[in-house]
């Protein structure tokens, strides 16, 4: 049972493709989406796997490798070596892992993650380049989730009680820079701009809780109706045509012509980090001694925070070799 939770923010620095395989739609390789809303998401298994891989890569000792298995759950197929920081040699410890962790695959990990959900989507604007777009549906869901995990903020109640969004209106802060006279134009839609001080408060909360730039939010954030937001996240993702040219013929090689969908840079998503006491406690000693007790939940949190200080940026999803999927992560906020 998870005992504590913290908010984690994921902001795309480059376009992100976390795919769901092939599809019968117009895009050959679409991104993951929620079935009931059609909003983009990132499966929690992908987030956990990505973070675990980085923890394995930064391991500097045998105990570091053991702790990854203790905290994330034992996986016999995962990394079984580390780079010695003094000699720069790769030290293989597979035999020790297999011996010391024998039977430990029955233990669950001490850290979990929820699916990453969208909260802000960037859309081209007639003024100030682009807008940060959100809607009541995703904001109310975000506040409900904060509340269920004991992190409810007063702004959530204010927003639900005082914001009324209808088609053709965009609610913005009192410092919004997207306005042309009293209108906001993004993509093919023109909205009546409605300045509301609650959006100023919302920007302040999102900045403090999610590590986002408050001034940038004040200038660019707008709240539109749910239907328009769904249109944006459905039709305004980046769809890129990929191809491979045969060196001998100068034409497309085989079936190497396909389309791929990406979340654009500046997209903001959130997930929750869930902590429990560790179930496994294998110590990296010569005789495989057990520790007196597994880590308490506070120790698990301390371990995770210490390691993530070394990880300000992650690569998540596909196309790593062409610079896609680079995201900045704000760890463990929202307490």
Protein Blocks (a to p, Z undefined) as FASTA:
>chain_A
ZZbdcddddddfbdcdddebjafblblbacdddfklopacddfklmmmmmmmmmmmmpcb
fklmmmmmmmnopafklccbdcdfklopacdfklmmmmmmgoklmpccfbdcdddddfbd
cdddfeghiacdddfklmmmmmmmmmmnopacfklmmmmmmpccdehiacddfkbckbgh
jaccehjbccdddddfklmmmmmmmmmmnopafklmmmmgccddfklmmmmmmmmcccdd
dddddfklopaehjlcccdddddehiacdddddddddfbdcdcdfkopacfbdcdfklmm
mmmmmmmmmmmbccedehklnopaiacddehihZZ
